[in-house]
Amino acid sequence: MVGLDGKECKLILVLNCGSSSLKYDVIRMPHRQSLGKGLVERIGEEKGMLEQKAGEKKLLIEQHISDHKEALELVVRALTDTDEGLISSIDEIAGIGHRVVHGGDKYASSVTIDEDVIAAIEEFVELAPLHNPPNLAGIRVAREVLPKVPQVAVFDTAFHQTMPPHAYLYGLPRKFYDEFKIRRYGFHGTSHRFVSARALQLCRRHPTNTNLISCHLGNGASITAIAHGRSIDTSMGFTPLEGLIMGTRSGDLDPAIFAYLIDRGYTSKELINILNKKSGLLGLSGISNDLRDLESEAENGNQLAKEALNAYAYRVRKYIGAYAANLVKVDMLVFTGGIGQNGWRMRERICHRLENLGICMDFRLNKEKGCKEGVVSEAYSPVTIVVIPTNEELQIAIDVYELAFGGDDEYRRRSSDHLVGFEE
């Protein structure tokens, strides 16, 4: 297939498999154009559903979907549907990219999938028991349904494998790291990698002389310090529970709290559930984990909503300050994610009192910009503040295109930029 500009097109199918869901997107490369995307939900339940959208075209299928194989077969049917499909034949799919949550300390980049990669993903199931098994199921099913199509694993943890030991080691007995691989891994790496690259492009900066702090703020939230194009620290740790206050996750806390509550009758399983699903903005406010609900309640005078929002912003500011100290100089502060992109009030709340770090927001421009991409800092600000919508699916498609087909000249040029390591 050749595009209007004469470049040969490759259609990349991006898959993100959850325990009972399958998200997908079809992206035309190297044009970086999404043809449409869809979601299969309630896999294994009595009544499943597929919803696919492409511009004005919408397709809805409701039926029992027994497993991920049946889900992918349904996706193939939806993609090639005579009236509402995205492609005329499944043979048009040239490559498949899989989101994989955990690659442990083995993978620092995306890789073409083979038996060794599958074995490694299985090995790291114990580090991501809720995520790696469905990711693995998606890979196996895709290889069975589309056996001749090259497939690539893109790991959430890979971008953070450039963290130095002083950043990823915990202050625990060394044997816990040596024997059980307990260390900080970090997550959201695909998003941080995408938005940092886009921010550099937007501001006409080069990674070798630019330091960034990337804030992926949503129901799950993390901050990453990026020096010379490499992650040198990130707020999530051994699991996504560490770091910022999130929608329903607690973020950082004193580990002795765990033992204190166990002595008072809670089980470890109950506490893990509370820390992951009943804490954060939801737990602090007692209202919601949705920023829009809390902003509305705060405007109406709800004190608990105000405290939850202020705690969220305060924790983000603390991390920005800590990373600014270790980066020595900061050139850009990037906001992304559902809250980072859309929550202009939260961006304003966070950037108040950061002027001493050279982070000077144009509050009028920040409000006017809203959820759109662009710069929201004052013209005189030493640090450029940028809002960048994330697109993890596109980053996955870019990786597939580069690994399976060699990429295009522009992508290869950017990928071959020399990246200087970070050392203290």
C-alpha positions as a Markdown table, in Angstrom:
| # | Residue | x | y | z |
|---|---|---|---|---|
| 1 | Met | 0.0 | 0.0 | 0.0 |
| 2 | Val | 1.4 | 3.4 | -1.0 |
| 3 | Gly | 0.2 | 6.7 | 0.5 |
| 4 | Leu | -0.5 | 9.9 | -1.5 |
| 5 | Asp | 3.0 | 11.2 | -0.6 |
| 6 | Gly | 4.5 | 8.1 | -2.3 |
| 7 | Lys | 5.6 | 6.5 | 0.9 |
| 8 | Glu | 4.8 | 2.8 | 1.4 |
| 9 | Cys | 2.2 | 2.4 | 4.1 |
| 10 | Lys | 2.2 | -0.2 | 6.8 |
| 11 | Leu | -0.9 | -0.8 | 8.9 |
| 12 | Ile | 0.0 | -1.5 | 12.6 |
| 13 | Leu | -2.5 | -3.2 | 14.9 |
| 14 | Val | -1.9 | -2.1 | 18.5 |
| 15 | Leu | -3.3 | -4.4 | 21.2 |
| 16 | Asn | -3.7 | -3.8 | 24.9 |
| 17 | Cys | -5.1 | -6.8 | 26.7 |
| 18 | Gly | -6.5 | -6.6 | 30.2 |
| 19 | Ser | -7.9 | -9.5 | 32.3 |
| 20 | Ser | -11.4 | -9.0 | 30.8 |
| 21 | Ser | -10.8 | -6.5 | 28.0 |
| 22 | Leu | -9.0 | -5.9 | 24.8 |
| 23 | Lys | -8.3 | -2.4 | 23.5 |
| 24 | Tyr | -7.1 | -1.9 | 19.9 |
| 25 | Asp | -6.1 | 0.7 | 17.4 |
| 26 | Val | -5.1 | 0.5 | 13.7 |
| 27 | Ile | -2.4 | 3.1 | 12.8 |
| 28 | Arg | -1.1 | 3.8 | 9.3 |
| 29 | Met | 2.7 | 4.3 | 9.4 |
| 30 | Pro | 4.8 | 6.3 | 8.7 |
| 31 | His | 1.9 | 8.8 | 8.5 |
| 32 | Arg | 1.0 | 8.2 | 12.2 |
| 33 | Gln | -2.7 | 8.2 | 11.3 |
| 34 | Ser | -5.2 | 6.2 | 13.3 |
| 35 | Leu | -7.8 | 4.6 | 11.1 |
| 36 | Gly | -10.0 | 3.8 | 14.1 |
| 37 | Lys | -10.0 | 2.1 | 17.5 |
| 38 | Gly | -12.1 | -0.2 | 19.5 |
| 39 | Leu | -12.7 | -1.9 | 22.9 |
| 40 | Val | -13.8 | -5.4 | 23.7 |
| 41 | Glu | -15.2 | -5.6 | 27.3 |
| 42 | Arg | -16.5 | -8.2 | 29.7 |
| 43 | Ile | -14.5 | -11.1 | 28.2 |
| 44 | Gly | -15.6 | -14.3 | 30.0 |
| 45 | Glu | -18.8 | -12.8 | 31.3 |
| 46 | Glu | -22.3 | -13.7 | 30.3 |
| 47 | Lys | -22.6 | -10.8 | 27.8 |
| 48 | Gly | -19.6 | -9.2 | 26.2 |
| 49 | Met | -19.4 | -6.2 | 24.0 |
| 50 | Leu | -17.2 | -4.8 | 21.2 |
| 51 | Glu | -17.4 | -1.1 | 20.4 |
| 52 | Gln | -15.4 | 0.3 | 17.4 |
| 53 | Lys | -15.2 | 3.9 | 16.3 |
| 54 | Ala | -13.7 | 5.5 | 13.2 |
| 55 | Gly | -14.8 | 9.1 | 12.6 |
| 56 | Glu | -18.6 | 9.0 | 12.1 |
| 57 | Lys | -18.6 | 5.2 | 11.7 |
| 58 | Lys | -19.5 | 3.2 | 14.8 |
| 59 | Leu | -19.9 | -0.5 | 15.2 |
| 60 | Leu | -21.4 | -2.2 | 18.3 |
| 61 | Ile | -21.5 | -6.0 | 18.8 |
| 62 | Glu | -23.0 | -7.6 | 21.9 |
| 63 | Gln | -22.5 | -11.4 | 22.4 |
| 64 | His | -20.9 | -13.9 | 24.8 |
| 65 | Ile | -17.1 | -13.7 | 24.4 |
| 66 | Ser | -15.6 | -16.7 | 26.1 |
| 67 | Asp | -11.8 | -15.8 | 26.0 |
| 68 | His | -9.2 | -13.6 | 24.5 |
| 69 | Lys | -9.0 | -15.8 | 21.3 |
| 70 | Glu | -12.7 | -15.3 | 20.7 |
| 71 | Ala | -12.2 | -11.6 | 21.4 |
| 72 | Leu | -9.4 | -11.2 | 18.9 |
| 73 | Glu | -11.4 | -13.1 | 16.3 |
| 74 | Leu | -14.3 | -10.7 | 16.9 |
| 75 | Val | -11.8 | -7.8 | 16.4 |
| 76 | Val | -10.8 | -9.3 | 13.1 |
| 77 | Arg | -14.5 | -9.5 | 12.1 |
| 78 | Ala | -15.1 | -5.9 | 13.2 |
| 79 | Leu | -12.0 | -4.6 | 11.4 |
| 80 | Thr | -13.1 | -6.1 | 8.1 |
| 81 | Asp | -16.9 | -5.5 | 8.4 |
| 82 | Thr | -18.3 | -4.7 | 5.0 |
| 83 | Asp | -20.1 | -1.5 | 6.2 |
| 84 | Glu | -18.4 | -0.3 | 9.3 |
| 85 | Gly | -14.9 | -1.9 | 9.1 |
| 86 | Leu | -11.6 | -0.1 | 9.0 |
| 87 | Ile | -9.8 | -2.3 | 6.4 |
| 88 | Ser | -10.9 | -4.6 | 3.5 |
| 89 | Ser | -8.8 | -7.6 | 4.5 |
| 90 | Ile | -6.9 | -8.7 | 7.6 |
| 91 | Asp | -4.0 | -9.3 | 5.3 |
| 92 | Glu | -3.5 | -5.5 | 5.3 |
| 93 | Ile | -2.2 | -5.7 | 8.9 |
| 94 | Ala | 1.6 | -5.6 | 8.5 |
| 95 | Gly | 2.6 | -5.7 | 12.2 |
| 96 | Ile | 1.2 | -6.0 | 15.7 |
| 97 | Gly | 2.3 | -4.1 | 18.8 |
| 98 | His | 1.5 | -5.4 | 22.3 |
| 99 | Arg | 1.5 | -3.3 | 25.4 |
| 100 | Val | 3.2 | -5.3 | 28.1 |
| 101 | Val | 3.3 | -3.9 | 31.7 |
| 102 | His | 6.4 | -5.5 | 33.1 |
| 103 | Gly | 9.7 | -6.4 | 31.5 |
| 104 | Gly | 11.6 | -6.5 | 34.8 |
| 105 | Asp | 15.2 | -5.4 | 34.5 |
| 106 | Lys | 15.8 | -7.4 | 31.3 |
| 107 | Tyr | 14.3 | -5.1 | 28.7 |
| 108 | Ala | 15.3 | -1.4 | 28.3 |
| 109 | Ser | 13.6 | -1.1 | 24.9 |
| 110 | Ser | 10.8 | -2.7 | 22.8 |
| 111 | Val | 11.7 | -6.1 | 21.3 |
| 112 | Thr | 10.4 | -8.3 | 18.5 |
| 113 | Ile | 8.6 | -11.2 | 20.1 |
| 114 | Asp | 10.0 | -14.7 | 20.0 |
| 115 | Glu | 9.9 | -17.7 | 22.4 |
| 116 | Asp | 12.7 | -16.1 | 24.6 |
| 117 | Val | 10.6 | -12.9 | 25.0 |
| 118 | Ile | 7.5 | -14.9 | 25.9 |
| 119 | Ala | 9.5 | -16.9 | 28.5 |
| 120 | Ala | 10.8 | -13.6 | 30.0 |
| 121 | Ile | 7.3 | -12.1 | 30.2 |
| 122 | Glu | 6.2 | -15.3 | 32.0 |
| 123 | Glu | 9.1 | -15.0 | 34.4 |
| 124 | Phe | 7.9 | -11.5 | 35.3 |
| 125 | Val | 4.3 | -12.5 | 36.0 |
| 126 | Glu | 5.1 | -12.6 | 39.7 |
| 127 | Leu | 6.1 | -8.9 | 39.5 |
| 128 | Ala | 2.8 | -8.0 | 37.7 |
| 129 | Pro | 0.3 | -10.8 | 38.4 |
| 130 | Leu | -2.7 | -8.7 | 37.4 |
| 131 | His | -1.2 | -7.4 | 34.1 |
| 132 | Asn | 1.4 | -9.7 | 32.5 |
| 133 | Pro | -0.9 | -12.8 | 32.3 |
| 134 | Pro | -3.5 | -11.0 | 30.1 |
| 135 | Asn | -0.8 | -9.3 | 28.1 |
| 136 | Leu | 0.7 | -12.7 | 27.5 |
| 137 | Ala | -2.7 | -14.2 | 26.6 |
| 138 | Gly | -3.0 | -11.4 | 23.9 |
| 139 | Ile | 0.4 | -12.2 | 22.5 |
| 140 | Arg | -0.3 | -16.0 | 22.2 |
| 141 | Val | -3.7 | -15.5 | 20.7 |
| 142 | Ala | -2.4 | -12.9 | 18.1 |
| 143 | Arg | 0.4 | -15.3 | 17.1 |
| 144 | Glu | -2.1 | -18.0 | 16.6 |
| 145 | Val | -4.7 | -15.9 | 14.7 |
| 146 | Leu | -2.1 | -14.0 | 12.7 |
| 147 | Pro | 1.0 | -16.2 | 12.6 |
| 148 | Lys | 2.8 | -14.6 | 9.8 |
| 149 | Val | 2.6 | -11.0 | 11.1 |
| 150 | Pro | 5.7 | -9.7 | 13.0 |
| 151 | Gln | 4.8 | -8.8 | 16.6 |
| 152 | Val | 6.6 | -6.5 | 19.0 |
| 153 | Ala | 6.4 | -6.2 | 22.8 |
| 154 | Val | 6.5 | -2.6 | 24.2 |
| 155 | Phe | 7.1 | -2.6 | 28.0 |
| 156 | Asp | 5.8 | 0.1 | 30.4 |
| 157 | Thr | 9.0 | -0.4 | 32.5 |
| 158 | Ala | 11.5 | -0.3 | 29.7 |
| 159 | Phe | 12.1 | 3.5 | 29.6 |
| 160 | His | 13.0 | 3.6 | 33.2 |
| 161 | Gln | 15.8 | 0.9 | 32.9 |
| 162 | Thr | 18.3 | 3.8 | 32.5 |
| 163 | Met | 17.8 | 4.7 | 36.2 |
| 164 | Pro | 21.1 | 4.5 | 38.1 |
| 165 | Pro | 21.3 | 2.2 | 41.1 |
| 166 | His | 21.1 | 5.1 | 43.6 |
| 167 | Ala | 17.7 | 5.8 | 42.2 |
| 168 | Tyr | 16.2 | 2.3 | 41.9 |
| 169 | Leu | 17.6 | 0.6 | 45.0 |
| 170 | Tyr | 15.6 | 0.6 | 48.2 |
| 171 | Gly | 17.2 | 0.9 | 51.6 |
| 172 | Leu | 16.6 | -2.8 | 52.3 |
| 173 | Pro | 19.0 | -5.6 | 53.0 |
| 174 | Arg | 20.8 | -6.3 | 49.7 |
| 175 | Lys | 19.6 | -9.9 | 49.5 |
| 176 | Phe | 16.0 | -8.7 | 48.9 |
| 177 | Tyr | 17.3 | -7.2 | 45.6 |
| 178 | Asp | 19.7 | -10.0 | 44.8 |
| 179 | Glu | 17.2 | -12.8 | 45.5 |
| 180 | Phe | 13.8 | -11.3 | 44.9 |
| 181 | Lys | 14.5 | -8.5 | 42.5 |
| 182 | Ile | 12.9 | -6.0 | 44.8 |
| 183 | Arg | 13.8 | -2.6 | 43.4 |
| 184 | Arg | 12.1 | 0.4 | 41.8 |
| 185 | Tyr | 11.0 | -0.3 | 38.2 |
| 186 | Gly | 8.7 | 2.5 | 37.4 |
| 187 | Phe | 5.7 | 2.5 | 35.0 |
| 188 | His | 4.0 | 4.7 | 32.4 |
| 189 | Gly | 7.3 | 4.6 | 30.5 |
| 190 | Thr | 5.7 | 4.5 | 27.1 |
| 191 | Ser | 3.7 | 7.7 | 27.9 |
| 192 | His | 6.7 | 9.5 | 29.4 |
| 193 | Arg | 8.8 | 8.6 | 26.4 |
| 194 | Phe | 6.2 | 9.8 | 23.9 |
| 195 | Val | 5.4 | 13.1 | 25.5 |
| 196 | Ser | 9.0 | 14.0 | 26.3 |
| 197 | Ala | 9.9 | 13.4 | 22.6 |
| 198 | Arg | 6.9 | 15.4 | 21.4 |
| 199 | Ala | 7.8 | 18.3 | 23.9 |
| 200 | Leu | 11.3 | 18.4 | 22.5 |
| 201 | Gln | 9.9 | 18.5 | 18.9 |
| 202 | Leu | 7.4 | 21.2 | 19.8 |
| 203 | Cys | 9.9 | 23.5 | 21.5 |
| 204 | Arg | 12.7 | 22.7 | 18.9 |
| 205 | Arg | 15.0 | 21.3 | 21.6 |
| 206 | His | 17.6 | 18.5 | 21.4 |
| 207 | Pro | 17.7 | 15.8 | 24.1 |
| 208 | Thr | 21.5 | 16.1 | 24.6 |
| 209 | Asn | 21.1 | 19.6 | 26.2 |
| 210 | Thr | 17.6 | 19.4 | 27.6 |
| 211 | Asn | 16.4 | 18.2 | 31.0 |
| 212 | Leu | 12.7 | 17.6 | 31.5 |
| 213 | Ile | 10.2 | 16.7 | 34.3 |
| 214 | Ser | 7.3 | 14.8 | 32.8 |
| 215 | Cys | 4.0 | 14.6 | 34.8 |
| 216 | His | 1.6 | 11.9 | 33.7 |
| 217 | Leu | -1.4 | 12.8 | 35.9 |
| 218 | Gly | -4.6 | 10.7 | 35.8 |
| 219 | Asn | -6.3 | 8.1 | 37.8 |
| 220 | Gly | -2.9 | 6.5 | 37.8 |
| 221 | Ala | -0.1 | 9.1 | 38.1 |
| 222 | Ser | 3.6 | 9.3 | 37.9 |
| 223 | Ile | 6.4 | 11.8 | 37.5 |
| 224 | Thr | 9.7 | 11.2 | 35.6 |
| 225 | Ala | 13.0 | 13.1 | 35.6 |
| 226 | Ile | 14.5 | 12.9 | 32.2 |
| 227 | Ala | 18.1 | 14.0 | 31.5 |
| 228 | His | 19.5 | 14.0 | 28.0 |
| 229 | Gly | 16.7 | 11.8 | 26.8 |
| 230 | Arg | 17.0 | 9.2 | 29.5 |
| 231 | Ser | 14.8 | 8.5 | 32.6 |
| 232 | Ile | 17.0 | 9.0 | 35.7 |
| 233 | Asp | 14.2 | 8.7 | 38.3 |
| 234 | Thr | 10.5 | 8.1 | 38.4 |
| 235 | Ser | 7.9 | 8.2 | 41.2 |
| 236 | Met | 6.3 | 4.7 | 40.8 |
| 237 | Gly | 8.4 | 1.9 | 42.2 |
| 238 | Phe | 8.3 | -1.9 | 42.7 |
| 239 | Thr | 4.6 | -1.5 | 41.9 |
| 240 | Pro | 2.5 | 1.4 | 40.6 |
| 241 | Leu | 1.4 | 2.0 | 44.2 |
| 242 | Glu | 4.4 | 4.1 | 45.1 |
| 243 | Gly | 4.7 | 7.8 | 44.5 |
| 244 | Leu | 2.0 | 10.4 | 44.0 |
| 245 | Ile | -1.5 | 10.4 | 45.5 |
| 246 | Met | -3.6 | 9.0 | 42.6 |
| 247 | Gly | -7.3 | 8.5 | 41.9 |
| 248 | Thr | -7.7 | 5.5 | 44.2 |
| 249 | Arg | -4.1 | 4.7 | 45.2 |
| 250 | Ser | -2.5 | 6.0 | 48.3 |
| 251 | Gly | 1.0 | 6.7 | 46.9 |
| 252 | Asp | 3.9 | 7.1 | 49.4 |
| 253 | Leu | 3.2 | 6.3 | 53.0 |
| 254 | Asp | 5.0 | 5.1 | 56.1 |
| 255 | Pro | 5.3 | 1.2 | 55.7 |
| 256 | Ala | 4.8 | 0.8 | 59.5 |
| 257 | Ile | 1.2 | 1.8 | 58.9 |
| 258 | Phe | 0.7 | -1.6 | 57.3 |
| 259 | Ala | 1.8 | -3.5 | 60.4 |
| 260 | Tyr | -0.1 | -1.1 | 62.7 |
| 261 | Leu | -3.4 | -1.9 | 60.9 |
| 262 | Ile | -2.7 | -5.7 | 60.7 |
| 263 | Asp | -2.4 | -5.6 | 64.5 |
| 264 | Arg | -5.9 | -4.1 | 64.5 |
| 265 | Gly | -7.5 | -6.9 | 62.5 |
| 266 | Tyr | -7.0 | -6.0 | 58.9 |
| 267 | Thr | -5.5 | -8.7 | 56.6 |
| 268 | Ser | -2.7 | -7.9 | 54.2 |
| 269 | Lys | -5.0 | -8.7 | 51.3 |
| 270 | Glu | -7.6 | -6.2 | 52.6 |
| 271 | Leu | -5.0 | -3.5 | 53.1 |
| 272 | Ile | -3.6 | -4.0 | 49.6 |
| 273 | Asn | -7.1 | -3.6 | 48.2 |
| 274 | Ile | -7.7 | -0.5 | 50.3 |
| 275 | Leu | -4.4 | 1.1 | 49.2 |
| 276 | Asn | -5.0 | 0.4 | 45.6 |
| 277 | Lys | -8.7 | 0.9 | 45.2 |
| 278 | Lys | -10.1 | 2.9 | 48.1 |
| 279 | Ser | -7.5 | 5.5 | 48.8 |
| 280 | Gly | -6.1 | 8.5 | 47.0 |
| 281 | Leu | -8.5 | 11.2 | 45.9 |
| 282 | Leu | -11.4 | 8.9 | 46.5 |
| 283 | Gly | -10.3 | 8.0 | 50.0 |
| 284 | Leu | -9.4 | 11.5 | 51.1 |
| 285 | Ser | -12.6 | 13.1 | 49.8 |
| 286 | Gly | -15.0 | 10.3 | 50.4 |
| 287 | Ile | -16.7 | 11.5 | 47.2 |
| 288 | Ser | -15.0 | 10.5 | 44.0 |
| 289 | Asn | -11.8 | 9.8 | 42.3 |
| 290 | Asp | -12.9 | 12.0 | 39.3 |
| 291 | Leu | -11.2 | 15.3 | 39.3 |
| 292 | Arg | -14.2 | 17.0 | 37.7 |
| 293 | Asp | -16.5 | 15.9 | 40.6 |
| 294 | Leu | -14.0 | 17.1 | 43.2 |
| 295 | Glu | -13.4 | 20.5 | 41.5 |
| 296 | Ser | -17.2 | 21.0 | 41.4 |
| 297 | Glu | -17.6 | 20.1 | 45.1 |
| 298 | Ala | -14.6 | 22.3 | 46.0 |
| 299 | Glu | -16.3 | 25.3 | 44.3 |
| 300 | Asn | -19.4 | 24.6 | 46.3 |
| 301 | Gly | -17.4 | 24.8 | 49.5 |
| 302 | Asn | -16.8 | 21.1 | 50.3 |
| 303 | Gln | -13.8 | 21.1 | 52.6 |
| 304 | Leu | -12.9 | 17.4 | 52.1 |
| 305 | Ala | -12.8 | 18.0 | 48.3 |
| 306 | Lys | -10.5 | 21.0 | 48.8 |
| 307 | Glu | -8.2 | 19.1 | 51.1 |
| 308 | Ala | -8.0 | 16.1 | 48.6 |
| 309 | Leu | -7.2 | 18.5 | 45.7 |
| 310 | Asn | -4.6 | 20.3 | 47.7 |
| 311 | Ala | -2.9 | 17.1 | 48.9 |
| 312 | Tyr | -2.8 | 15.9 | 45.3 |
| 313 | Ala | -1.1 | 19.1 | 44.1 |
| 314 | Tyr | 1.2 | 19.2 | 47.1 |
| 315 | Arg | 2.6 | 15.8 | 46.4 |
| 316 | Val | 3.2 | 16.6 | 42.8 |
| 317 | Arg | 5.0 | 19.8 | 43.8 |
| 318 | Lys | 7.2 | 17.9 | 46.2 |
| 319 | Tyr | 8.4 | 15.5 | 43.5 |
| 320 | Ile | 9.0 | 18.3 | 41.0 |
| 321 | Gly | 11.2 | 20.0 | 43.6 |
| 322 | Ala | 13.1 | 16.8 | 44.4 |
| 323 | Tyr | 13.7 | 16.1 | 40.7 |
| 324 | Ala | 14.7 | 19.7 | 40.0 |
| 325 | Ala | 17.4 | 19.3 | 42.7 |
| 326 | Asn | 18.8 | 16.2 | 41.2 |
| 327 | Leu | 18.6 | 17.4 | 37.6 |
| 328 | Val | 20.7 | 20.5 | 38.5 |
| 329 | Lys | 18.9 | 22.4 | 35.8 |
| 330 | Val | 15.4 | 22.0 | 34.4 |
| 331 | Asp | 14.5 | 23.2 | 30.9 |
| 332 | Met | 10.9 | 21.9 | 30.5 |
| 333 | Leu | 8.0 | 20.8 | 32.7 |
| 334 | Val | 5.5 | 18.6 | 30.8 |
| 335 | Phe | 1.9 | 17.8 | 31.8 |
| 336 | Thr | 0.0 | 14.9 | 30.3 |
| 337 | Gly | -2.6 | 12.3 | 31.2 |
| 338 | Gly | -6.3 | 12.8 | 31.9 |
| 339 | Ile | -5.7 | 15.3 | 34.7 |
| 340 | Gly | -2.5 | 16.8 | 33.4 |
| 341 | Gln | -4.0 | 17.5 | 30.0 |
| 342 | Asn | -7.5 | 18.5 | 30.9 |
| 343 | Gly | -7.3 | 19.8 | 34.5 |
| 344 | Trp | -6.1 | 23.4 | 34.0 |
| 345 | Arg | -7.1 | 24.2 | 37.6 |
| 346 | Met | -4.9 | 21.4 | 38.9 |
| 347 | Arg | -2.0 | 22.5 | 36.7 |
| 348 | Glu | -2.4 | 26.0 | 38.2 |
| 349 | Arg | -2.6 | 24.6 | 41.7 |
| 350 | Ile | 0.6 | 22.6 | 41.2 |
| 351 | Cys | 2.6 | 25.5 | 39.6 |
| 352 | His | 1.8 | 28.0 | 42.4 |
| 353 | Arg | 4.9 | 28.5 | 44.5 |
| 354 | Leu | 7.3 | 26.9 | 42.0 |
| 355 | Glu | 8.5 | 30.3 | 40.8 |
| 356 | Asn | 11.7 | 29.9 | 42.9 |
| 357 | Leu | 12.6 | 27.0 | 40.7 |
| 358 | Gly | 12.2 | 29.1 | 37.6 |
| 359 | Ile | 8.8 | 27.6 | 36.8 |
| 360 | Cys | 6.6 | 30.5 | 36.0 |
| 361 | Met | 3.1 | 29.7 | 34.6 |
| 362 | Asp | 1.1 | 32.2 | 32.6 |
| 363 | Phe | -2.2 | 31.5 | 34.4 |
| 364 | Arg | -4.4 | 33.2 | 31.9 |
| 365 | Leu | -2.8 | 31.3 | 29.0 |
| 366 | Asn | -3.0 | 28.0 | 31.0 |
| 367 | Lys | -6.8 | 28.5 | 31.4 |
| 368 | Glu | -7.3 | 29.5 | 27.8 |
| 369 | Lys | -5.3 | 26.6 | 26.5 |
| 370 | Gly | -7.4 | 24.2 | 28.5 |
| 371 | Cys | -6.8 | 20.7 | 27.2 |
| 372 | Lys | -5.0 | 21.7 | 24.0 |
| 373 | Glu | -1.3 | 21.1 | 23.2 |
| 374 | Gly | 1.0 | 24.0 | 23.7 |
| 375 | Val | 3.1 | 26.2 | 26.0 |
| 376 | Val | 1.5 | 27.6 | 29.1 |
| 377 | Ser | 4.5 | 29.4 | 30.7 |
| 378 | Glu | 5.3 | 33.0 | 30.9 |
| 379 | Ala | 7.6 | 34.3 | 28.1 |
| 380 | Tyr | 10.2 | 35.1 | 30.7 |
| 381 | Ser | 10.0 | 31.7 | 32.5 |
| 382 | Pro | 13.4 | 29.9 | 32.6 |
| 383 | Val | 11.5 | 26.6 | 32.5 |
| 384 | Thr | 9.1 | 26.1 | 29.6 |
| 385 | Ile | 5.8 | 24.5 | 30.8 |
| 386 | Val | 4.1 | 22.4 | 28.1 |
| 387 | Val | 0.8 | 20.5 | 27.8 |
| 388 | Ile | 1.2 | 17.4 | 25.6 |
| 389 | Pro | -1.7 | 14.9 | 25.0 |
| 390 | Thr | -0.2 | 11.4 | 25.4 |
| 391 | Asn | -0.6 | 8.8 | 22.7 |
| 392 | Glu | 0.8 | 5.4 | 23.9 |
| 393 | Glu | -0.8 | 3.6 | 21.0 |
| 394 | Leu | 1.1 | 5.8 | 18.5 |
| 395 | Gln | 4.3 | 5.2 | 20.4 |
| 396 | Ile | 3.8 | 1.5 | 20.2 |
| 397 | Ala | 3.1 | 1.7 | 16.5 |
| 398 | Ile | 6.3 | 3.7 | 16.0 |
| 399 | Asp | 8.3 | 1.0 | 17.8 |
| 400 | Val | 6.7 | -1.7 | 15.7 |
| 401 | Tyr | 7.4 | 0.2 | 12.5 |
| 402 | Glu | 11.0 | 0.8 | 13.4 |
| 403 | Leu | 11.7 | -2.8 | 14.6 |
| 404 | Ala | 9.9 | -4.6 | 11.9 |
| 405 | Phe | 10.4 | -2.4 | 8.9 |
| 406 | Gly | 13.4 | -0.2 | 9.7 |
| 407 | Gly | 11.3 | 3.0 | 10.1 |
| 408 | Asp | 11.5 | 6.1 | 7.9 |
| 409 | Asp | 14.5 | 8.4 | 7.5 |
| 410 | Glu | 13.1 | 11.0 | 9.9 |
| 411 | Tyr | 12.4 | 8.5 | 12.6 |
| 412 | Arg | 15.8 | 6.9 | 12.2 |
| 413 | Arg | 17.5 | 10.3 | 12.4 |
| 414 | Arg | 15.7 | 11.0 | 15.7 |
| 415 | Ser | 16.3 | 7.5 | 17.0 |
| 416 | Ser | 20.0 | 7.7 | 16.3 |
| 417 | Asp | 20.5 | 11.0 | 18.2 |
| 418 | His | 23.4 | 10.5 | 20.6 |
| 419 | Leu | 22.1 | 10.3 | 24.2 |
| 420 | Val | 24.5 | 11.2 | 27.0 |
| 421 | Gly | 24.2 | 9.2 | 30.2 |
| 422 | Phe | 23.5 | 10.8 | 33.5 |
| 423 | Glu | 25.9 | 10.4 | 36.4 |
| 424 | Glu | 26.2 | 12.1 | 39.7 |
